[in-house]
Amino acid sequence: MKEKKIQFSKALEERYLAYALSTITHRALPDVRDGLKPVHRRLLFAMSQLKLGSGTGFKKSARIVGDVIGKYHPHGDQSVYDALVRLAQNFSTRYLLINGQGNFGNIDGDNAAAMRYTEAKLTSTAELMLTDIGEETVDFIKTYDGTENEPMVLPCAFPNLIANGSSGIAVGMATSIPPHNIFEISKALIKLLKHPNTPLSQLMKIIPGPDFPTGGEIIDSNVSIKEAYSKGKGSLRLRAKWHEESLGRGQYQIVITEIPYQVNKSRIIEKISELIDNKKINYLENIQDESAEDIRIVLLPKTRNIEAKIIIEDICKVSDLETKFSINMNAINSKFEPKLFNLKEILNSFISHRFEILKRRSKYRLVQTENRIEILKGFLIVYKNLDRIIKIIRGSNEPEKKLIKAFRFTKRQVEAVLAMRLRQLKKLEEKDIKLEYQNLTNYRKELNLILKSKIKQTSILNEEFNNIAERYNKSSINGKRRTIINNEFKAVEYSIDEFDSKEPVSIICSQNGWIKAIKGHQEDYSNVKYKDGDKSKFIIKCKNNDKLLLFSSLGKFYTINCSKIITGRGFGEPVSVIVDKSDNEEVVELSVYNENENYLIASASGRGFIVNTSDLIASTRSGKKIMNLKQGDKSISCCKVIGDYIGVISGDKKSLKFLTYDLSEIPQMQKGRGITLQKIKIGKTCYAFTYKKEDGIIFMNKNKKTIPFNDIKPWLGKRAQAGKIQPKNLLNRLLDK
């Protein structure tokens, strides 16, 4: 065999494209006509072949899955069973296509029982999708092994794609079509059938938005939904449905009765419970799951002073009680090509499909009718010439040829005549045949009229859509809209302070960076426990609604909500759990955030500047870089500005020098490297602070001590000077060592 050289990149492109197209058309995307992926279509067809109609008994799911993978779908049995289960779950599928018996999972995320334990059959809705499949309404192809035939698409008298929606991920393409209300769809189809040029805005008056099986409330504007429907792509906000229940004496509880589509109920409860336990939401006392068949999640507020709508507004931001549903209406068109459809195109595709099915069904019935009329004509000839025909049959070895010659029978007619039984020759039978002949002749005229007249076809489809609308009317269980559409929704404006109980807490931060909160304020904190080798570094008395500013050795400021700090008697948790602090970062300062305060920050290289707290709040866990540092440098101090003089201590352990001067020489900046505070020849800057001239330097130790300003005058100088040997133990006393 001669070798053929091909470019590797070209070969890879060709094979990847083939794989992508195969995934898109044969696995991930639904057909726009019946709204089914191949696995779902094969499931329904296999069940119809097993005679599992809505009026029959159930069969084991394992038997159904076995037929599907054995005859039509050569894939894993679990994936096929998962597809079957989804079609039987009333929280996953808006209009069930499979009626399941046994454990088919629940909205809490529990899996269905094994296929050997569950049973299934088709629903009446699925039977609508299979109507007339035996009348050559759709094309059949050979199965993967060539031993069976399977339909390329179902006749589908039910608009499944837009009614049940679909989701899937292909290669470079995905689909996410929301379910809709079938009564509204039927009315829209009738409108489009009569007026094909109906604009989308008119259709949206009939179909205002999706209708999810789990209900909920759509809180997007009409403009947003219309844009998604016109482009076939967009998103909408879906929120849980709730109401307030009075408990008397002004107390109340919030009851959630419906949750967003495709959200796991147990995960919502776990998430909110975790937020309550970690004190990240201070307005809830507890959450209880009182659900039975219906959803009932109870939220118990801590206080009656906060409105229920404000609690819901805030909790929707931190949990899946509000979600975004992405709309991406990709499907396979009638030419087996992937296409992004808008709402009107999906409806028109279904109408076109039903026109095609009606024509093919009528042609099939016309052929069957003409064949029967042909045979009945032969029977009528027999009744007119009964004696002669009997004589020919009795007296000839080859009666077919003589009968054809004598009465001009067709081959089909002569075979039917020779197959007649004697009991059919009675007079009453002749009357029945004449009546049947007349009825079939009229029926043939009607079929010809259907095939020739678009008006007649439209009339039949109009009746078909009206029957669906009547079957799934607004008062029926399936026809009633479940999802409320609130185009006028406006978010409640509130302040986070409304939730805070403003209880006193003590924040403890250790030398090794472990942090925790203790309820209340104490005079003595000596009983606080630390890990072995660790000890206290910061003890801050504040309230649980306060914010803390953490300044690190890398020049970053982090913002910590006191409500997010773990409370208890244990060791707490590392600061790095609350903010994204790296291992090589040391906590330089931890203080309560107050508006419009100034801080003096300094680095080991002797540089620094004043910064206002308004520039220090970090909106993310990663903090805010305020002090720029050169390699090898680090931030060493951060002190609140309380006076009009600055003091700086620099040098090495043997020779520390102190310098003080007027604070007006230090600029205020938003960020940067700063200016030189003190000239350093040996060592590094250890500490920088401010003080009031009239108070002097105050040491807040066990015994309050002060160095008057007159005693500090020998160290008074100008910025960036070297200073003089520090007063005895000044640094140790300042740092409370």
Backbone hydrogen bonds, N-H to C=O, Kabsch-Sander energy under -0.5 kcal/mol:
donor,donor_aa,acceptor,acceptor_aa,energy
11,A,7,Q,-2.3
12,L,8,F,-2.6
13,E,9,S,-2.3
14,E,10,K,-2.3
15,R,11,A,-2.2
16,Y,12,L,-2.6
17,L,13,E,-2.5
18,A,14,E,-2.0
19,Y,15,R,-2.2
20,A,16,Y,-2.8
21,L,17,L,-2.7
22,S,18,A,-2.0
23,T,19,Y,-2.4
24,I,20,A,-2.5
25,T,21,L,-2.7
26,H,22,S,-2.3
27,R,23,T,-0.9
28,A,23,T,-2.7
29,L,24,I,-1.6
31,D,36,L,-1.8
32,V,332,I,-2.8
35,G,31,D,-2.5
41,R,37,K,-2.4
42,R,38,P,-2.6
43,L,39,V,-1.7
44,L,40,H,-2.3
45,F,41,R,-2.3
46,A,42,R,-2.6
47,M,43,L,-2.1
48,S,44,L,-1.9
49,Q,45,F,-2.1
50,L,46,A,-1.3
51,K,48,S,-1.3
52,L,47,M,-2.5
53,G,51,K,-0.9
56,T,53,G,-1.4
59,K,120,A,-1.8
61,S,115,M,-0.5
61,S,118,T,-2.7
62,A,115,M,-1.3
63,R,60,K,-0.6
64,I,60,K,-1.6
65,V,61,S,-3.0
66,G,62,A,-2.3
67,D,63,R,-2.0
68,V,64,I,-2.3
69,I,65,V,-2.6
70,G,66,G,-1.9
71,K,67,D,-2.3
72,Y,67,D,-0.6
72,Y,68,V,-2.0
73,H,68,V,-3.6
75,H,73,H,-2.6
80,V,76,G,-1.5
81,Y,77,D,-2.3
82,D,78,Q,-2.6
83,A,79,S,-1.7
84,L,80,V,-2.1
85,V,81,Y,-2.8
86,R,82,D,-2.1
87,L,83,A,-1.5
88,A,84,L,-0.5
88,A,85,V,-1.4
89,Q,86,R,-1.1
90,N,88,A,-0.6
92,S,89,Q,-1.3
93,T,89,Q,-2.7
96,L,94,R,-0.6
97,L,87,L,-1.4
98,I,87,L,-1.5
99,N,121,K,-3.3
100,G,98,I,-0.8
101,Q,119,E,-2.9
104,F,102,G,-0.9
106,N,110,D,-1.3
109,G,106,N,-1.7
113,A,103,N,-2.6
117,Y,114,A,-2.3
118,T,114,A,-0.9
119,E,101,Q,-2.4
120,A,59,K,-2.5
121,K,99,N,-1.3
122,L,52,L,-2.7
123,T,97,L,-1.5
127,E,123,T,-1.8
128,L,124,S,-1.4
129,M,125,T,-1.1
130,L,126,A,-1.0
131,T,127,E,-0.5
131,T,128,L,-0.7
133,I,130,L,-1.7
135,E,132,D,-1.6
137,T,132,D,-0.6
141,I,150,E,-2.8
143,T,148,E,-2.4
146,G,143,T,-1.4
150,E,141,I,-2.8
152,M,139,D,-2.6
156,C,129,M,-2.7
157,A,128,L,-1.8
160,N,158,F,-2.6
163,A,159,P,-1.6
164,N,160,N,-3.1
165,G,160,N,-0.7
165,G,161,L,-1.3
166,S,177,I,-1.9
168,G,175,T,-2.2
170,A,173,M,-3.3
172,G,170,A,-0.8
175,T,168,G,-2.9
176,S,328,N,-2.5
177,I,166,S,-3.6
180,H,163,A,-1.0
185,I,181,N,-2.2
186,S,182,I,-2.6
187,K,183,F,-1.9
188,A,184,E,-2.1
189,L,185,I,-2.6
190,I,186,S,-2.2
191,K,187,K,-2.1
192,L,188,A,-2.5
193,L,189,L,-2.4
194,K,190,I,-1.9
195,H,191,K,-2.6
198,T,195,H,-1.9
202,Q,199,P,-0.6
203,L,199,P,-1.7
204,M,200,L,-2.5
205,K,201,S,-0.5
205,K,202,Q,-0.7
206,I,202,Q,-0.6
206,I,203,L,-1.0
207,I,203,L,-3.1
211,D,179,P,-2.4
215,G,212,F,-1.7
217,E,239,R,-2.7
218,I,484,I,-3.3
219,I,217,E,-0.6
219,I,237,R,-2.0
225,I,221,S,-1.8
226,K,222,N,-2.5
227,E,223,V,-2.1
228,A,224,S,-1.8
229,Y,225,I,-2.3
230,S,226,K,-2.3
231,K,227,E,-2.2
232,G,228,A,-1.9
234,G,327,I,-2.5
236,L,325,F,-1.8
238,L,323,T,-3.0
239,R,217,E,-3.2
240,A,321,L,-2.7
241,K,258,E,-1.9
243,H,255,V,-2.0
245,E,253,Q,-3.0
247,L,251,Q,-2.7
248,G,251,Q,-0.7
251,Q,248,G,-2.0
253,Q,245,E,-2.4
254,I,299,L,-2.5
255,V,243,H,-2.8
256,I,254,I,-0.5
256,I,297,I,-3.2
257,T,241,K,-2.1
257,T,255,V,-0.6
258,E,241,K,-1.4
263,V,260,P,-1.3
265,K,107,I,-1.9
265,K,263,V,-0.5
268,I,264,N,-1.5
269,I,265,K,-1.9
270,E,266,S,-2.4
271,K,267,R,-2.5
272,I,268,I,-2.4
273,S,269,I,-2.5
274,E,270,E,-2.2
275,L,271,K,-2.1
276,I,272,I,-2.2
277,D,273,S,-2.7
278,N,274,E,-2.2
279,K,276,I,-1.4
280,K,275,L,-2.5
281,I,275,L,-1.1
284,L,281,I,-0.6
285,E,300,L,-3.6
286,N,300,L,-1.3
288,Q,298,V,-2.8
290,E,288,Q,-0.8
290,E,296,R,-2.6
292,A,294,D,-1.8
295,I,257,T,-0.6
297,I,256,I,-2.3
298,V,288,Q,-3.1
298,V,296,R,-0.5
299,L,254,I,-3.2
299,L,297,I,-0.5
300,L,286,N,-2.7
300,L,298,V,-0.5
302,K,283,Y,-2.4
306,I,303,T,-0.6
311,I,307,E,-1.7
312,I,308,A,-2.6
313,E,309,K,-1.9
314,D,310,I,-2.0
315,I,311,I,-2.7
316,C,312,I,-1.9
317,K,314,D,-1.0
318,V,314,D,-0.6
318,V,315,I,-0.6
319,S,315,I,-0.7
322,E,319,S,-0.9
323,T,238,L,-2.9
325,F,236,L,-3.1
325,F,323,T,-0.5
326,S,324,K,-0.6
327,I,234,G,-3.3
328,N,176,S,-2.5
328,N,326,S,-0.5
329,M,232,G,-2.9
330,N,328,N,-2.2
331,A,339,K,-2.3
332,I,30,P,-2.9
333,N,331,A,-0.5
333,N,337,E,-2.9
336,F,333,N,-2.2
339,K,331,A,-2.6
341,F,329,M,-2.9
341,F,339,K,-0.7
343,L,229,Y,-2.2
346,I,342,N,-1.9
347,L,343,L,-2.0
348,N,344,K,-2.7
349,S,345,E,-2.2
350,F,346,I,-1.9
351,I,347,L,-2.2
352,S,348,N,-2.7
353,H,349,S,-2.1
354,R,350,F,-2.4
355,F,351,I,-2.2
356,E,352,S,-2.3
357,I,353,H,-2.5
358,L,354,R,-2.5
359,K,355,F,-2.3
360,R,356,E,-2.4
361,R,357,I,-2.7
362,S,358,L,-2.3
363,K,359,K,-2.5
364,Y,360,R,-2.3
365,R,361,R,-2.6
366,L,362,S,-2.4
367,V,363,K,-2.4
368,Q,364,Y,-2.3
369,T,365,R,-2.6
370,E,366,L,-2.8
371,N,367,V,-2.2
372,R,368,Q,-2.0
373,I,369,T,-2.8
374,E,370,E,-2.3
375,I,371,N,-1.8
376,L,372,R,-2.6
377,K,373,I,-2.4
378,G,374,E,-1.5
379,F,375,I,-2.0
380,L,376,L,-2.4
381,I,377,K,-1.8
382,V,378,G,-1.8
383,Y,379,F,-2.1
384,K,380,L,-1.4
385,N,381,I,-1.8
386,L,383,Y,-0.5
389,I,385,N,-2.3
390,I,386,L,-2.4
391,K,387,D,-2.2
392,I,388,R,-2.2
393,I,389,I,-2.5
394,R,390,I,-2.6
395,G,391,K,-2.0
396,S,392,I,-0.5
396,S,393,I,-0.6
402,K,398,E,-1.1
403,L,399,P,-2.7
404,I,400,E,-2.4
405,K,401,K,-2.2
406,A,402,K,-2.7
407,F,403,L,-2.6
408,R,404,I,-1.3
409,F,403,L,-0.6
414,V,410,T,-2.7
415,E,411,K,-2.0
416,A,412,R,-1.8
417,V,413,Q,-2.6
418,L,414,V,-2.4
419,A,415,E,-1.0
420,M,417,V,-1.2
424,Q,421,R,-1.3
425,L,422,L,-1.9
426,K,423,R,-0.9
430,E,426,K,-1.3
431,K,427,K,-1.6
432,D,428,L,-1.9
433,I,429,E,-2.2
434,K,430,E,-2.2
435,L,431,K,-2.3
436,E,432,D,-2.7
437,Y,433,I,-2.6
438,Q,434,K,-2.1
439,N,435,L,-2.5
440,L,436,E,-2.7
441,T,437,Y,-1.9
442,N,438,Q,-2.0
443,Y,439,N,-2.3
444,R,440,L,-2.3
445,K,441,T,-1.6
446,E,442,N,-2.0
447,L,443,Y,-2.4
448,N,444,R,-2.4
449,L,445,K,-2.2
450,I,446,E,-2.1
451,L,447,L,-2.2
452,K,448,N,-1.6
453,S,449,L,-2.3
454,K,452,K,-0.6
457,Q,453,S,-1.7
458,T,454,K,-2.7
459,S,455,I,-2.1
460,I,456,K,-2.1
461,L,457,Q,-2.4
462,N,458,T,-2.5
463,E,459,S,-2.0
464,E,460,I,-2.1
465,F,461,L,-2.8
466,N,462,N,-2.1
467,N,463,E,-2.0
468,I,464,E,-1.6
469,A,465,F,-2.3
470,E,466,N,-2.3
471,R,467,N,-2.4
472,Y,468,I,-2.6
473,N,470,E,-0.9
476,S,473,N,-1.7
480,K,476,S,-1.5
484,I,216,G,-2.1
484,I,482,R,-0.5
486,N,218,I,-3.2
486,N,484,I,-0.6
487,N,485,I,-0.8
489,F,486,N,-1.1
498,E,495,S,-2.0
499,F,496,I,-1.5
500,D,496,I,-0.5
500,D,497,D,-0.7
505,V,542,C,-2.6
506,S,518,I,-3.1
507,I,540,I,-3.0
508,I,506,S,-0.6
508,I,516,K,-2.6
509,C,507,I,-0.5
509,C,538,F,-2.7
510,S,514,W,-2.5
511,Q,535,K,-2.8
513,G,510,S,-1.5
515,I,573,E,-2.9
516,K,508,I,-1.8
517,A,566,I,-2.4
518,I,506,S,-2.5
520,G,504,P,-3.2
528,V,525,Y,-1.5
534,D,531,K,-2.3
537,K,509,C,-2.3
538,F,509,C,-2.6
540,I,507,I,-2.6
541,K,539,I,-0.5
542,C,505,V,-2.7
542,C,540,I,-0.6
544,N,503,E,-2.6
546,D,543,K,-2.1
548,L,560,I,-3.1
549,L,591,S,-3.3
550,L,548,L,-0.6
550,L,558,Y,-2.7
551,F,549,L,-0.5
551,F,589,E,-2.6
552,S,556,K,-2.6
553,S,586,E,-1.9
555,G,552,S,-1.8
557,F,624,K,-2.5
558,Y,550,L,-2.7
560,I,548,L,-2.3
562,C,546,D,-2.5
564,K,561,N,-1.9
565,I,562,C,-1.4
568,G,517,A,-1.6
573,E,515,I,-2.2
575,V,513,G,-2.6
577,V,574,P,-2.0
578,I,574,P,-0.6
578,I,575,V,-1.2
579,V,575,V,-2.3
580,D,621,R,-2.2
581,K,579,V,-2.0
585,E,582,S,-1.4
588,V,551,F,-2.5
588,V,586,E,-0.8
589,E,551,F,-1.7
591,S,549,L,-2.0
593,Y,547,K,-3.5
597,E,594,N,-0.8
599,Y,611,V,-2.8
600,L,639,C,-3.4
601,I,599,Y,-0.6
601,I,609,F,-2.3
602,A,637,S,-2.1
603,S,607,R,-2.8
604,A,634,K,-3.0
606,G,603,S,-1.9
608,G,675,I,-2.3
609,F,601,I,-1.6
610,I,667,P,-2.5
611,V,599,Y,-2.5
613,T,597,E,-2.8
615,D,612,N,-1.9
616,L,613,T,-1.7
617,I,613,T,-0.7
623,G,620,T,-1.4
624,K,557,F,-2.2
626,I,555,G,-2.4
626,I,624,K,-0.6
627,M,555,G,-2.2
628,N,626,I,-0.6
628,N,672,G,-2.1
633,D,630,K,-2.2
635,S,553,S,-2.4
636,I,602,A,-2.5
637,S,602,A,-1.5
639,C,600,L,-2.4
641,V,598,N,-2.8
642,I,640,K,-0.6
644,D,691,Y,-0.8
645,Y,691,Y,-1.9
646,I,661,Y,-2.7
647,G,689,F,-3.0
648,V,659,L,-2.8
649,I,687,Y,-2.6
650,S,657,K,-2.4
651,G,684,K,-2.0
652,D,655,S,-1.1
657,K,650,S,-3.7
658,F,724,K,-4.2
659,L,648,V,-2.2
660,T,715,W,-1.9
661,Y,646,I,-1.7
663,L,644,D,-2.4
665,E,662,D,-1.6
666,I,663,L,-2.2
669,M,610,I,-3.0
669,M,667,P,-0.5
672,G,626,I,-2.5
675,I,608,G,-2.4
677,L,606,G,-3.8
678,Q,606,G,-1.0
679,K,721,Q,-1.9
684,K,651,G,-2.1
685,T,604,A,-2.5
686,C,649,I,-3.0
687,Y,649,I,-1.5
689,F,647,G,-2.6
691,Y,645,Y,-2.1
692,K,696,G,-0.5
696,G,692,K,-2.5
697,I,707,I,-2.2
698,I,696,G,-0.6
699,F,705,K,-3.4
700,M,698,I,-0.6
701,N,699,F,-1.5
704,K,702,K,-0.7
705,K,699,F,-1.5
707,I,697,I,-2.6
711,D,708,P,-0.9
712,I,708,P,-0.7
712,I,709,F,-1.0
713,K,709,F,-1.0
715,W,712,I,-2.3
716,L,713,K,-2.0
717,G,660,T,-2.6
720,A,677,L,-1.8
721,Q,718,K,-1.5
724,K,658,F,-2.3
726,Q,656,L,-2.3
730,L,727,P,-2.0
733,R,729,N,-2.2
734,L,730,L,-2.2
735,L,731,L,-2.4
737,K,732,N,-2.8
